[in-house]
Amino acid sequence: MSRSSVLLAPVTGRCVDLNTVPDEMFSTRAMGDGVAFVYDGDTIVSPCNGEVSVVANTKHAVGLTTDDGLELLIHIGVDTVSLNGQGFQSLVKLGDKVKVGTPLLKVDRKFLDGQGVNLITSMVVTNEDELEEQRICEVDRDVVAGKTSVIEYVGSKQPEPEPAKKGGKKMKHQQLCDTIIQNIGGKSNVISVTHCVTRLRFKLQDESKANTETLKNTKGVLQIIQSGGQYQVVVGTQVDEIYKDLCQIGGFSSEESASAAPVKEEKSGNPISQFLITMTGIFNPLLSLLMASGMIKAILVLLTVLGVLDKESGTYTILYGMGDALFYFFPIVVGWSAAKRFGLKEIYGIVIGGVLTYPTLVALSSGDALYTVFTGTPFESEVYTSFLGIPVILPSAGYASSVIPAILIVFFASILFKFFQAHLPAMLRNFFTPFLTLLITMPVGFLVIGPIAIFIQGILTSLISLVIGINTGLAGLLIGTFWTILVLFGLHMPVIMMFQLNIVTQGYDNINPLIFAGALANMGACLGVYLRTRDADERRNLLIPSFVSAFFGISEPALYGVLIPRRKLLATTLLSAGVGGMIAGFGGATLWNMSTSGPLGLPGFINPAGIDGGFISLCIGAVAAFVLATIAGYVFGGSKDATTLQLGDR
């Protein structure tokens, strides 16, 4: 092979066939031909002399262009884009000149192994059709970084492309962009366009207008992928340049598209999986503040129980506001995150959450009801006000601290927003899209979406009373298992009211003990994952705060940060709590005085006549839940579910 150049191994390890990569974008060679590597080291070096042409924002991929025209992409691991840069360190920047052996990026083996990440690394030539010749060397052999040849080639047979020109003259990627726009149904068919490391991601009004086969056969287009509501055109490592030309040629706003573009994942046929994936995506941005707020509330509980701090003091009030604000105004922050998730501008989610927590509206449900509807049925509800003569049913505590109603209302708003953006004339969108979206969304939220959640609460309250009447042990298993789910959906308040009513009218309550073990199960799950994971950051920043918060009866950090991202652990932790509730139920555990949640609330379960069998059974159930959940955390807590990680380009 005369006049040939070579690409050397970027790592020391084993060179393997690209077919072995568990990612169809590489195994099918849609990105280009090349090789893959399995290795034990932590540094990836340059396999050639050239210039850095791509550095992924998520640090898991780097592209190089050699002096003789070859373009290649080095992609680390499978589904690593979803880690958002965690575990990777870029050692070069765009435009850097590199030589063989120059360190390009570094991986944190300890962290990534703890996440269960497959670090098989692909190295592909993305412009092989522009080369005179290319040959893949022998695979399934040991290689040495910067020394062993893995690909031989003869440089570009194409003349250097003209640089982009100004003043309306032809741009570098003019022909490709014109072809793409024409074959996706034209400019008017595009709602938004964004890009990732290798793909142009279009949101189209009507995907049937796209000429997919024509685009697949277009020079410069590597693959077409239709997934998650996006029409994805894979163009390789020059995507950033192509995207800029595309936006200029098509008149697309890159900033608007990026801000309104939802994070997409591969769709699954399992509704439960899709729900958990969506919830994970919504709550991930909130985890740090959830930890901080939970810790502040937990410390306050401890200080008041020990008598160090008076609840009537100004210090307590200010600290409580700091810790409780996030939870009280949860619809606002959840609205912001849900809007981002559903492809709606974040300000819409913030405003929707603000309406749900607006003090005047929240105060309505604390006053006297106008009348009651659906009397004598599980749907019995009090009406506090009306809208255009239609009765408005509100939760007893308003929508403050709620989760699911806010998410569903934002989802509905995202549908309306996209509809108006697609069908209103451009000159009317700036005003009428937000005006009509809010004008329709909030009445539907208060009149339809919110009441549906309230009706579900009524059904659950009736079911709980029915099950307890049949058998307290069985009730403990069911209520203990599903209590965390009720909290997740914001459907737990009616049950809490039943606790309080029983204490006031009977002097005791036998429902609350059935959920006591839940806090212990959450603590056990956190401990099990702590023992299993080797990620020091996750231990310090997530697991320890979640454990402490659960100890004080605050379940949100453990629920959203530890359990939901791990479906098997979520299921087994819930079942562990159910086993604890069943033991407490069969033993006749009773709540005699309202107390704080978590282990610190144990004194409230002591019979005024002295410790009895009910209290002992409560403690046994709590210990059983803790032990079972700890085992489950160790067994299932090694890494987060792969489906929750598929949030972007691979």
C-alpha positions in Angstrom: 0.0 0.0 0.0 2.2 2.9 -1.3 2.1 6.4 0.2 0.1 5.1 3.0 -0.3 6.6 6.5 -1.3 4.7 9.6 -3.5 5.2 12.6 -2.0 3.7 15.8 -3.7 2.3 18.8 -5.0 5.0 21.2 -4.8 2.6 24.2 -2.8 -0.4 25.4 -5.1 -3.5 25.4 -6.9 -5.7 23.0 -8.0 -4.6 19.5 -11.4 -6.1 18.6 -13.8 -6.1 15.6 -16.2 -3.2 15.5 -19.0 -5.8 15.4 -18.5 -6.5 19.1 -19.5 -3.0 20.2 -23.0 -3.2 21.7 -24.1 0.0 20.0 -25.6 -0.4 16.5 -24.3 3.0 15.4 -20.8 1.5 15.5 -21.4 -2.2 15.1 -23.3 -1.6 11.8 -20.6 0.9 10.8 -23.2 3.6 10.2 -20.6 6.1 11.5 -17.8 4.6 9.4 -15.4 1.6 9.4 -12.8 1.2 12.1 -11.9 -0.9 15.2 -12.7 -1.1 18.9 -10.6 -1.6 22.0 -10.9 -3.3 25.3 -8.3 -2.1 27.9 -7.6 -1.5 31.5 -5.9 1.9 31.4 -7.4 5.3 32.0 -5.8 7.5 29.3 -6.7 7.7 25.6 -3.9 9.1 23.4 -3.8 10.4 19.9 -3.4 7.7 17.2 -2.0 10.2 14.7 -0.7 13.7 14.0 -3.4 16.3 13.3 -5.9 18.7 14.8 -8.7 18.3 17.3 -11.9 18.9 15.4 -14.5 17.7 17.9 -14.7 17.7 21.7 -18.0 16.4 23.0 -19.6 18.6 25.7 -20.0 15.4 27.7 -16.3 14.6 27.3 -16.8 11.0 26.2 -15.8 11.5 22.5 -13.1 13.4 20.6 -12.6 13.8 16.8 -9.4 14.4 15.0 -8.5 15.5 11.4 -5.1 14.5 10.0 -3.0 16.7 7.7 -3.9 14.4 4.7 -7.6 14.7 5.2 -8.7 11.7 7.3 -11.4 12.4 9.9 -11.9 10.0 12.8 -14.0 9.8 15.9 -12.9 8.1 19.1 -16.0 7.3 21.2 -15.6 6.0 24.8 -18.0 3.4 26.1 -21.7 2.6 25.6 -24.4 5.1 26.5 -21.8 7.3 28.2 -23.3 10.5 26.9 -26.0 10.2 29.6 -23.4 10.6 32.3 -23.1 14.3 31.3 -19.3 14.3 31.6 -19.1 12.5 35.0 -16.1 10.2 35.0 -14.4 11.9 32.0 -11.7 14.6 31.8 -10.9 16.3 28.5 -7.2 16.9 28.1 -7.4 18.9 24.8 -9.7 21.6 23.4 -11.1 22.3 19.9 -8.3 23.4 17.5 -5.4 21.9 19.4 -2.6 20.5 17.4 -1.7 16.9 18.5 0.9 14.3 17.7 1.0 10.6 18.1 0.8 9.8 21.8 -0.7 13.2 22.9 -3.1 12.4 25.8 -6.7 13.3 24.6 -8.9 12.4 27.6 -8.9 10.5 30.8 -11.5 8.2 32.3 -12.2 7.7 36.0 -12.2 3.9 36.1 -13.3 3.6 39.7 -16.4 5.8 39.2 -17.4 4.3 35.8 -16.9 0.7 36.9 -19.1 1.5 39.9 -21.8 2.7 37.5 -21.6 -0.6 35.5 -20.4 1.3 32.4 -19.1 -0.7 29.4 -15.9 1.2 28.4 -15.3 -0.5 25.1 -13.9 2.3 22.9 -14.6 2.7 19.2 -12.3 4.4 16.7 -13.9 5.0 13.3 -13.0 6.9 10.1 -16.0 9.1 9.4 -15.0 10.2 5.8 -13.7 7.0 4.3 -15.4 7.8 1.0 -13.1 10.7 0.6 -9.9 8.6 1.0 -8.0 7.0 -1.8 -7.7 3.8 0.1 -8.3 2.3 3.6 -7.5 -1.0 5.2 -8.3 -2.4 8.6 -5.3 -4.2 10.1 -5.7 -7.6 11.9 -8.1 -7.5 14.9 -8.4 -9.8 18.0 -4.8 -9.1 19.0 -2.9 -7.2 21.7 -1.9 -3.6 20.9 0.3 -0.9 22.5 -0.8 2.7 22.7 1.0 4.9 20.1 3.0 2.0 18.7 0.8 -0.6 17.1 -0.8 0.1 13.6 -4.5 -0.6 13.5 -5.6 1.2 10.3 -3.7 2.0 7.1 -4.9 4.5 4.6 -4.0 6.8 1.7 -5.1 10.4 2.2 -8.0 12.4 0.7 -8.6 12.2 -3.0 -10.9 15.2 -2.8 -9.7 18.8 -3.1 -9.8 20.9 0.0 -13.4 22.3 0.4 -13.9 26.0 0.0 -14.2 27.8 3.3 -17.5 29.3 4.2 -18.1 32.6 2.5 -20.0 35.6 3.5 -22.2 38.0 1.7 -24.7 35.5 0.4 -22.1 33.3 -1.4 -22.2 29.6 -1.3 -21.2 28.1 2.1 -19.1 25.1 2.8 -22.1 22.8 3.5 -24.6 24.6 1.3 -25.5 21.7 -1.0 -25.8 19.2 1.9 -28.0 21.6 3.9 -30.2 22.4 0.9 -30.7 18.7 0.3 -31.5 18.0 3.9 -34.0 20.9 4.2 -35.7 19.9 0.9 -36.1 16.2 2.0 -37.4 16.8 5.5 -40.4 18.5 4.0 -39.1 22.0 3.7 -38.5 24.8 6.2 -42.2 25.0 7.1 -42.2 21.4 8.3 -39.5 22.1 11.0 -40.6 22.9 14.5 -37.1 23.0 16.0 -33.6 21.6 15.3 -30.8 20.9 17.7 -27.6 18.8 17.4 -25.4 16.5 19.5 -22.0 15.0 18.8 -22.9 13.4 15.4 -26.6 14.1 14.7 -28.9 16.8 13.6 -32.1 16.4 15.6 -35.2 17.7 14.0 -38.7 18.0 15.5 -41.0 17.9 12.5 -44.7 18.8 12.2 -45.2 15.8 9.9 -42.5 13.1 9.6 -44.4 11.5 6.7 -43.3 14.4 4.5 -39.6 13.5 4.9 -38.0 11.6 2.0 -36.0 9.2 4.2 -34.7 6.9 1.5 -33.4 9.9 -0.5 -31.6 11.3 2.6 -30.0 7.9 3.3 -28.5 7.9 -0.1 -27.3 11.6 0.2 -23.5 12.1 0.3 -22.6 13.4 3.7 -25.6 11.7 5.5 -24.5 8.5 7.4 -27.8 7.3 8.7 -31.4 8.4 9.5 -32.9 7.5 12.8 -36.6 8.1 13.7 -36.9 7.8 17.5 -38.5 9.4 20.5 -40.4 12.0 18.4 -37.2 13.2 16.7 -36.1 12.9 13.1 -32.3 12.4 13.5 -29.9 12.9 10.6 -26.5 11.5 11.4 -23.8 13.5 9.6 -20.7 12.7 11.6 -18.2 14.8 13.4 -18.7 17.9 11.3 -22.1 18.3 12.8 -21.3 21.6 14.5 -20.3 23.3 11.2 -23.2 21.7 9.3 -25.6 22.8 12.0 -24.5 26.4 11.9 -24.8 26.5 8.1 -28.2 24.8 8.3 -29.6 27.3 10.8 -28.4 30.2 8.5 -29.7 28.7 5.3 -33.0 27.6 6.8 -33.6 30.6 9.0 -33.8 28.4 12.1 -33.1 29.9 15.5 -30.4 27.8 17.2 -31.0 29.4 20.6 -34.7 28.9 20.6 -34.4 25.3 19.3 -31.9 24.4 22.0 -33.9 25.8 24.8 -37.1 24.3 23.8 -35.7 20.9 22.8 -36.8 18.1 25.1 -34.4 15.5 26.3 -35.4 12.3 24.5 -34.8 8.6 25.3 -35.4 5.5 23.4 -39.0 4.5 23.8 -40.0 1.3 25.7 -43.2 -0.5 25.4 -43.4 -0.8 29.2 -45.4 2.2 30.6 -43.9 1.7 34.1 -40.4 1.9 32.7 -41.3 5.0 30.7 -42.9 6.6 33.8 -39.8 5.9 35.9 -37.5 7.2 33.1 -39.5 10.4 32.9 -39.6 10.9 36.6 -35.8 10.3 36.8 -35.2 12.9 34.1 -37.4 15.5 35.9 -36.0 15.0 39.3 -32.3 14.6 38.5 -31.7 18.4 38.3 -33.4 18.8 41.7 -31.5 16.2 43.7 -28.8 18.5 45.1 -31.3 20.9 46.6 -33.5 18.1 47.7 -30.6 16.8 49.7 -29.8 20.2 51.2 -33.4 21.0 52.1 -33.9 17.5 53.5 -30.9 17.8 55.7 -32.0 21.2 57.1 -35.4 19.8 58.0 -33.8 16.7 59.5 -31.5 18.8 61.7 -34.5 20.9 62.9 -36.4 17.8 63.9 -33.4 16.7 65.9 -32.9 20.1 67.6 -36.6 20.3 68.6 -36.8 16.7 69.8 -33.8 17.3 72.0 -35.3 20.6 73.2 -32.4 22.7 71.9 -34.6 24.9 69.7 -38.0 26.3 70.4 -40.5 26.0 67.5 -41.8 29.4 68.4 -38.4 31.1 68.0 -37.5 33.3 65.0 -34.4 31.1 64.4 -36.6 28.0 64.0 -39.0 29.9 61.7 -36.2 31.1 59.4 -34.4 27.8 59.3 -37.7 25.9 58.7 -38.5 28.2 55.8 -35.1 27.5 54.3 -35.7 23.8 54.5 -39.4 23.7 53.6 -39.5 26.2 50.8 -38.5 23.7 48.1 -41.1 21.2 49.3 -43.9 23.7 49.7 -43.2 25.3 46.3 -42.4 22.0 44.7 -44.9 22.6 41.8 -42.8 25.5 40.7 -39.4 23.7 40.6 -41.0 20.5 39.3 -42.8 22.6 36.7 -39.5 24.1 35.5 -37.8 20.7 35.2 -40.9 19.0 33.6 -41.1 21.8 31.0 -37.5 21.2 30.1 -38.2 17.5 29.9 -41.3 17.9 27.7 -39.8 20.4 25.3 -41.7 23.4 26.7 -39.9 26.7 27.5 -39.0 26.5 31.2 -40.7 29.8 32.1 -44.1 28.2 31.3 -43.4 25.4 33.9 -42.4 28.0 36.4 -45.6 30.1 35.9 -47.8 27.0 36.0 -46.2 25.9 39.3 -46.6 29.5 40.6 -50.4 29.5 39.8 -50.8 26.1 41.6 -49.1 27.6 44.7 -50.5 31.1 44.5 -51.4 32.0 48.2 -54.9 33.2 47.5 -55.8 29.9 45.6 -54.2 27.7 48.3 -56.1 29.6 51.0 -59.4 28.8 49.3 -59.3 25.2 50.5 -58.7 26.2 54.1 -61.9 28.2 54.3 -65.5 27.0 54.4 -66.7 24.9 51.5 -69.6 26.2 49.4 -71.1 22.8 49.1 -70.2 19.1 48.6 -70.4 17.1 45.3 -70.7 13.3 44.8 -71.9 12.9 48.4 -71.8 9.3 49.7 -69.4 8.1 47.0 -65.6 7.6 47.0 -65.5 10.8 44.9 -67.1 12.9 47.6 -65.4 16.3 47.4 -65.9 19.8 48.8 -66.3 22.8 46.4 -64.6 26.0 47.5 -65.1 28.2 44.5 -66.1 28.1 40.8 -64.8 29.1 37.4 -67.3 30.3 34.9 -70.0 28.7 37.0 -68.2 25.3 37.0 -67.4 24.0 40.5 -63.7 23.8 41.3 -62.6 20.9 43.4 -59.4 21.6 45.4 -57.2 19.3 47.6 -57.6 20.0 51.3 -54.2 21.6 51.5 -54.2 23.0 48.0 -51.7 22.0 45.4 -48.6 23.2 47.4 -46.1 20.3 47.8 -47.9 18.3 45.1 -45.9 16.6 42.3 -48.0 14.6 39.8 -50.7 17.3 39.2 -47.9 19.8 38.3 -46.2 17.4 35.9 -49.4 16.4 34.2 -50.5 20.0 33.7 -47.1 21.0 32.3 -47.3 18.0 30.0 -50.7 19.2 28.7 -49.3 22.7 28.3 -46.4 21.4 26.2 -48.9 19.8 23.8 -50.8 23.1 23.5 -47.6 25.1 23.1 -46.3 22.9 20.2 -49.7 22.9 18.6 -49.9 26.7 18.6 -46.3 27.1 17.5 -47.0 24.8 14.5 -50.3 26.3 13.4 -50.3 30.0 14.3 -48.8 32.4 11.7 -45.3 33.4 12.7 -46.3 37.1 13.3 -48.8 36.0 15.9 -46.8 33.4 17.8 -44.9 35.7 20.2 -48.1 36.9 21.9 -50.8 34.3 21.2 -48.9 31.2 21.9 -48.2 32.0 25.6 -51.6 33.7 25.9 -53.6 30.8 24.6 -51.4 28.1 26.3 -51.9 29.6 29.8 -55.5 30.5 29.2 -56.4 27.0 28.3 -54.0 25.0 30.5 -54.8 26.4 33.9 -58.6 26.0 33.7 -58.2 22.5 32.4 -55.7 21.9 35.2 -58.1 23.1 37.9 -61.3 21.6 36.4 -60.1 18.3 35.0 -56.5 17.2 35.8 -56.4 18.2 39.4 -59.8 16.7 40.3 -58.8 13.4 38.7 -56.0 13.2 41.2 -58.3 14.1 44.0 -60.8 11.4 42.9 -58.0 8.8 42.9 -57.2 9.9 46.5 -60.8 9.3 47.5 -60.7 5.8 46.0 -57.5 5.0 47.8 -58.9 6.2 51.1 -61.9 3.9 50.7 -59.7 1.0 49.8 -57.4 1.5 52.8 -60.4 1.5 55.1 -61.8 -1.6 53.5 -58.5 -3.5 53.6 -57.9 -2.6 57.3 -61.4 -3.8 58.1 -60.6 -7.2 56.6 -57.2 -7.9 58.1 -54.7 -5.5 59.7 -51.7 -7.7 58.7 -52.7 -7.8 55.1 -53.4 -4.0 55.2 -49.8 -3.6 56.6 -48.4 -5.5 53.6 -50.4 -3.5 51.0 -50.2 -0.1 52.6 -46.6 -0.5 53.7 -45.6 -1.5 50.2 -47.4 1.2 48.3 -47.1 4.1 50.7 -44.0 5.5 49.0 -45.9 5.4 45.7 -48.7 7.4 47.3 -46.1 10.0 48.4 -44.6 10.0 44.9 -48.0 10.7 43.4 -48.9 13.2 46.1 -51.9 11.1 47.1 -50.9 10.5 50.7 -52.5 13.6 52.4 -56.0 12.0 52.8 -54.4 9.1 54.6 -52.5 11.4 56.9 -55.7 13.1 57.7 -57.2 9.8 58.7 -54.3 9.3 61.2 -55.0 12.7 62.7 -58.8 12.1 62.8 -58.4 8.7 64.5 -56.1 10.3 67.2 -58.6 13.0 67.9 -61.8 10.9 67.9 -60.5 7.6 69.2 -57.3 8.5 71.1 -55.2 6.1 68.9 -54.6 5.1 65.3 -53.8 1.7 63.8 -53.0 2.9 60.2 -49.9 5.0 60.8 -47.9 2.0 62.3 -48.3 0.2 59.0 -46.1 2.7 57.2 -43.5 3.2 59.9 -41.1 0.7 58.4 -40.9 2.7 55.2 -38.3 5.1 56.6 -36.2 2.1 57.8 -36.5 0.5 54.3 -35.3 3.7 52.7 -32.4 3.9 55.1 -31.5 0.2 54.4 -31.6 0.7 50.6 -29.2 3.7 51.0 -26.9 1.7 53.2 -26.9 -1.2 50.8 -26.0 1.0 47.8 -23.4 2.7 49.9 -21.7 -0.7 50.6 -22.0 -1.7 47.0 -20.8 1.4 45.1 -17.2 2.4 44.8 -18.1 6.0 43.8 -16.9 8.3 46.5 -18.9 11.3 45.2 -22.2 9.4 45.2 -21.5 8.1 48.7 -20.7 11.6 50.0 -23.2 13.7 48.1 -26.2 11.4 47.6 -26.2 8.3 49.8 -25.2 9.7 53.2 -27.6 12.8 53.0 -30.4 10.5 51.8 -29.8 8.0 54.6 -29.8 10.9 57.2 -33.0 12.4 55.7 -34.7 9.0 55.8 -33.7 8.6 59.4 -35.7 11.8 60.1 -38.7 10.6 58.0 -38.0 12.7 54.9 -38.2 10.2 52.0 -37.9 12.4 48.9 -34.0 12.4 48.6 -33.9 8.6 48.8 -36.9 8.1 46.6 -35.8 10.4 43.7 -32.1 10.0 44.0 -31.6 6.3 44.9 -34.7 4.3 44.3 -36.4 5.6 41.1 -33.2 5.3 39.0 -33.0 1.6 40.0 -36.3 -0.1 39.3 -35.4 -3.5 40.9 -34.2 -1.7 44.1 -37.4 0.4 44.1 -39.6 -2.7 43.9 -37.6 -4.6 46.6 -37.4 -1.7 48.9 -41.2 -1.1 48.7 -41.7 -4.8 49.4 -39.4 -4.7 52.4 -41.4 -1.8 53.8 -44.5 -3.9 53.2 -43.1 -6.8 55.2 -42.3 -4.5 58.0 -45.9 -3.1 57.9 -47.3 -6.6 57.8 -45.4 -7.6 61.0 -46.6 -4.4 62.7 -50.1 -5.0 61.6 -50.3 -8.6 62.8 -48.7 -7.6 66.1 -51.4 -4.9 66.7 -49.0 -1.9 66.6 -50.8 1.3 67.5 -50.0 5.1 67.3 -51.0 6.7 70.6 -49.6 10.2 70.0 -48.9 12.1 66.8 -45.1 12.3 66.5 -42.4 12.9 63.9 -41.8 10.4 61.1 -38.8 8.0 61.1 -37.1 6.3 64.0 -37.3 9.4 66.2 -41.1 9.0 66.2 -40.9 5.7 68.1 -42.1 7.3 71.5 -45.5 8.0 69.9 -46.1 4.3 69.6 -45.6 3.5 73.2 -48.8 2.6 75.0 -49.5 5.0 77.9 -49.9 1.8 80.1 -46.4 0.7 79.1 -44.5 -1.1 76.3 -46.7 -3.8 74.9 -46.6 -6.4 72.1 -47.7 -3.9 69.5 -44.7 -1.7 70.2 -42.4 -4.7 70.0 -43.9 -5.9 66.7 -43.4 -2.4 65.3 -39.7 -2.5 66.2 -39.3 -6.1 64.8 -41.0 -5.0 61.6 -38.8 -2.0 61.3 -35.6 -4.0 61.7 -36.8 -6.6 59.2 -37.5 -3.9 56.6 -34.1 -2.3 57.2 -32.2 -5.6 56.9 -34.2 -6.7 53.8 -33.7 -3.4 52.1 -30.0 -3.3 52.9 -29.6 -6.7 51.2 -31.6 -5.4 48.2 -29.5 -2.3 48.0 -26.3 -4.3 47.9 -27.7 -6.7 45.3 -29.4 -4.3 43.0 -27.6 -1.0 43.8 -24.5 -1.5 41.7 -25.6 0.8 38.8 -28.6 2.8 37.6 -30.9 1.2 35.1 -29.6 1.4 31.5 -33.0 2.7 30.3 -32.8 5.7 32.7 -29.5 6.5 31.2 -30.5 6.6 27.5 -31.1 10.3 27.4 -29.3 11.4 24.3 -26.8 10.6 21.6 -24.7 7.5 22.0 
